[in-house]
Amino acid sequence: PNAEKLYVLNLDLGSEKRQVVSGIRDYFSKEEIAGKKIVMIRNLKTSKLRGVDSQGMVLLASHKDASGKEKLSFITPPNSAKPGELVYPNGNKNINKSEIDIKEFQKIVLSVKNKSVAVADSVLCTDSGKIESDAPDGSLVR
């Protein structure tokens, strides 16, 4: 609560609730985040940040504005998506769902292409449709 750059987010995944610590306080107000549908990594091993358990990670696209200042954009599921829907590369629902650590996750290159989020050349989606971002093409997702 006293961290200058961190929020403790309580997320509803449908079948469960999760607490995630996210370093987005410089970019978004509480009002901009409240009630927002987002995409998170739920199979990330729990870690402690400033003494608080973080049970996943919120995905955001990072890019620079015209002045060179870093901007973050939320990664969003389709409007019709229900909390907790599985995200997978298009056409491949048989993904590994076991827990991974942050180092393993950092090896995966996610980026924005034509407003969709992709890993390699496969667009990420749920059963409801494509995962999207309003960030410019080439923005990295973390």
N, C-alpha and C positions, 0 to 999 in steps of 0.2 A: 504493500500500500504506500510506502514512503519512497519507492524507487522513482526516479525522475523520468525514465524511459520505458518502464514496463507497465503493462496492464495484466491483471489476473482475470481471465475470461472464463465464464461458466457457460459451457456449450451443451446444447441438447442434441444428442445423436439419435433420438427416437427411442431406442431400447435402453439407453443409458445416458448419464450426464458425465461430462468430462471437464476438468479444470486445466486450462492452458495458460502458461505465462508467455506473453508476447511483447517484443520490444517495439511496439508501434505507437507509443504514446506521443511522440513528436510529430506523427503524421495524421492521426485521427483523434477526434474528440469522442468521449463516451457516447454522445448522442448519435454520431455517425456510425458507430458499431452496433449499438443496441438493436436487436431484432433482425439483424442482417443475416441472410443466408450466405454461408461461406463454404470453402473447401478446406479440410484439414487432413493431416497425416495422422491417422488414428493408430497405426501399428508401429509407431516410434516408441522406443523404450522410454519409460518414465525417467525424467531427470529432475534435479533440484536446481532452481534458480533463485538466488537470494533466500534460501531456506524454504521455498514453496515448491511443492510437487507440480511438475508440468507433464500432463498426460497426453502429449501430442504436439502438433505444430500447425499453426494457421499458415496457409499458402498465400503468398502475395507476389505480384510481379513488380520488379524494380526497374526503373528507367530514369533518365535525366530529362528535366524540362529544358526550355529554350535557354535559360540562364545557367544551366549546368547543375542545378540543385536536384538531389535525388528525390524521386517521387515513388510512392508505393500505390499499387492498385490491387483491390481484392480480386481473388479468383472466385468466380461464382458458378453455382450449378444452375441448371435450367429452372425457371420459375415453378414448374410442376414437380420438381424433385422433392422427395420427402426426406426429413432428417435421417441421416445414417445410411443413405444409399451408397453403395460401393462405386468407387471411381476406378475405371480401368482403361487401358489403351483400346481404341475402337476395334471391336471384333475379338478381343482376347479377355474373356471373363476368368480364365484359369490362371490368375496371377497368384504369386506367393503372398499369403496374408500373414506370415509369421512376423514377429517383432524384429525390427532392425534398429541399429544404433544410428546416431547422427552422422557418423563417418560413412556408413554404407549409403545413407540417403544422399549425402553430398556428392556421391559419384554419379547420381542420376541427373542428366541434363534435361530440365524442363524449360520450355520457352513459349512465347506467344507468337502464333502465326495466324494471320487473318482473323484476329479476335478470338481464336481458339487456343487452348493450352495443349501442347504436344510434347511427347517424349520421342526423340528421334523423329520419324515421320508419321507416328501414330497419334491421332487426336485423342485426348482424354475425354471420356464420357461417362454417363450413368445410364441406367435404363430409361431415363427421361430425356436424354439428349446430351449435347456437347457441353463441356466445361469451358467457360469463357472469361475474358478479361478485356477491359477497355484500354489496356496498356498498348503502346505501339509495338509493331512487329519487331521481333528480336529481343524483347524484354526477357530477362531471366526470371524464373519463378523459383522462390524459396520460401 
